[in-house]
Amino acid sequence: MRTDADMDSLRWAVAWMCVTFTRDLSPEEVFTRYGADPDQARLLDWDTASALVSGDSDDEMVSLLRSGRIGEWAFCVEEEGGIGFREKSLAELSRGTETYSLATTDGIDVFQYWRDGECVEYFEPGMEHTRSEPLGPWWDRVETALAAHEREDAGMAPAVALVLDHLGITLDDATLAGPWPSLTHAEDDAPSAPLGDTYAGEGPVPPGTVEVW
């Protein structure tokens, strides 16, 4: 488990972000599976890339995607959007491989683990009724990690640190600040999920469901 000092180096993971980790993909493949054009990517540092988006563009939500590969794992950090926790996006990302997705936006946190197009584990931390079945091992791990930092302004950083430790890679503020392939992508152009069963909870809709109000 990472230390409190490590939490200070993961400020990017505290709030308003979505990150995916996918085994054995290149950044170009990641962008393609997000529905973006990899030819539009430029090698940009964090500050320069962040200046590309301001939230909305022509009434359309635009996400900033930054991708790279560390060891066996390709990451994609998303600002100003939530493409990376959508069912269709994760089904495509995990096709033939496996993907972890963590997101925090507007007070809602989500953890997902997908393998070869299928959701293996889904939950919103702190909300046990959102757990997918069959129950997986990550709920207890994430709850323990978050509880250890509940009095801090750590957000989802402890959960991200837990996954990074499990994967054996480092993606701290200093690493992410460097130049990585970056592009902007309109959320309306991203893969969308088909309608499935019903759901009347809060937050992102679990895989295979449609909201009912």
MIDRENLO-628947 format. One record per residue (C-alpha): residue in one letter; y, x, z. Coordinates in steps of 0.02 Angstrom, whole numbers, padded with zeros to 5 digits, always signed. Layout:
N
AYXZ...
//
This chain:
213
M+00000+00000+00000R+00174+00060-00040T+00301+00097+00097D+00468+00016+00137A+00553+00160+00049D+00456+00115-00107M+00528-00062-00097D+00701+00013-00112S+00649+00091-00278L+00594-00076-00350R+00758-00170-00346W+00730-00227-00525A+00583-00332-00461V+00674-00425-00322A+00738-00577-00418W+00773-00655-00587M+00644-00560-00686C+00475-00580-00769V+00355-00435-00797T+00187-00423-00881F+00059-00283-00879T-00071-00284-01019R-00212-00160-01043D-00226-00054-01200L-00082-00128-01302S+00061-00033-01382P+00242-00090-01354E+00244-00149-01536E+00091-00258-01505V+00169-00327-01347F+00328-00379-01438T+00224-00460-01576R+00122-00559-01451Y+00283-00618-01368G+00331-00687-01539A+00465-00555-01569D+00489-00436-01716P+00446-00259-01657D+00548-00186-01800Q+00704-00250-01710A+00670-00143-01556R+00782+00005-01514L+00756+00144-01390L+00886+00101-01257D+00916+00143-01075W+00929+00005-00946D+01119-00011-00943T+01137-00012-01132A+00995-00137-01154S+01063-00254-01019A+01228-00264-01111L+01139-00346-01257V+01122-00513-01169S+01238-00625-01071G+01119-00772-01045D+01159-00898-01179S+01195-00871-01363D+01246-01022-01468D+01173-01137-01333E+01007-01045-01349M+00927-00947-01207V+00901-00766-01257S+00784-00648-01165L+00798-00460-01154L+00626-00381-01176R+00593-00199-01132S+00419-00132-01161G+00327+00032-01143R+00157+00103-01102I+00108+00200-00947G-00071+00261-00947E-00185+00119-01003W-00056-00015-00967A+00085-00086-01072F+00225-00167-00975C+00358-00289-01031V+00505-00321-00915E+00605-00476-00961E+00782-00517-00907E+00873-00682-00933G+00716-00780-00976G+00538-00830-00938I+00435-00806-01095G+00314-00695-01002F+00246-00830-00885R+00216-00962-01019E+00037-01016-01050K+00039-00984-01237S+00123-00814-01217L-00004-00756-01088A-00151-00823-01188E-00091-00720-01335L-00049-00566-01232S-00219-00563-01148R-00320-00594-01307G-00457-00463-01309T-00389-00382-01151E-00314-00428-00981T-00138-00467-00921Y-00048-00480-00754S+00112-00583-00750L+00238-00594-00607A+00398-00695-00616T+00539-00745-00501T+00680-00857-00557D+00788-00992-00477G+00695-00980-00313I+00523-00999-00392D+00394-00859-00389V+00235-00855-00495F+00083-00740-00503Q-00043-00751-00645Y-00194-00651-00701W-00264-00685-00875R-00416-00616-00965D-00454-00638-01151G-00345-00791-01174E-00399-00879-01014C-00308-00897-00849V-00414-00821-00710E-00292-00844-00566Y-00126-00936-00547F-00019-00976-00396E+00156-00987-00328P+00165-00878-00171G+00183-00977-00012M+00122-01138-00096E-00066-01144-00072H-00083-01309-00164T-00032-01222-00326R-00186-01108-00326S-00296-01122-00480E-00483-01145-00464P-00599-01059-00442L-00498-00972-00307G-00466-00789-00343P-00436-00636-00232W-00253-00606-00270W-00182-00747-00162D-00228-00661+00001R-00169-00491-00061V+00000-00556-00120E+00029-00663+00035T-00007-00513+00147A+00110-00400+00047L+00252-00527+00049A+00228-00564+00235A+00247-00380+00276H+00423-00385+00203E+00473-00565+00241R+00626-00513+00344E+00692-00403+00206D+00782-00446+00046A+00631-00388-00053G+00596-00542-00158M+00443-00517-00269A+00453-00327-00260P+00307-00314-00135A+00195-00413-00253V+00247-00305-00401A+00215-00149-00295L+00042-00216-00254V-00002-00237-00438L+00071-00067-00484D-00034+00013-00348H-00189-00078-00411L-00157-00018-00589G-00117+00158-00532I+00052+00168-00620T+00235+00190-00572L+00373+00078-00637D+00516+00104-00515D+00703+00089-00545A+00718+00269-00603T+00577+00251-00728L+00642+00086-00796A+00819+00156-00809G+00764+00275-00946P+00754+00237-01131W+00619+00111-01181P+00594+00003-01336S+00709-00146-01309L+00758-00304-01404T+00825-00479-01377H+00724-00632-01420A+00768-00817-01419E+00656-00916-01303D+00647-01058-01429D+00559-00938-01548A+00428-00888-01420P+00251-00961-01419S+00244-01132-01337A+00098-01211-01247P+00005-01367-01303L+00001-01518-01189G-00145-01531-01069D-00180-01615-00902T-00045-01685-00788Y+00061-01598-00657A+00199-01660-00543G+00238-01506-00440E+00385-01387-00438G+00413-01230-00538P+00327-01168-00696V+00187-01281-00752P+00013-01209-00719P-00096-01170-00871G-00170-01321-00959T-00051-01450-00885V+00097-01559-00932E+00229-01617-00810V+00235-01797-00749W+00389-01868-00664
//
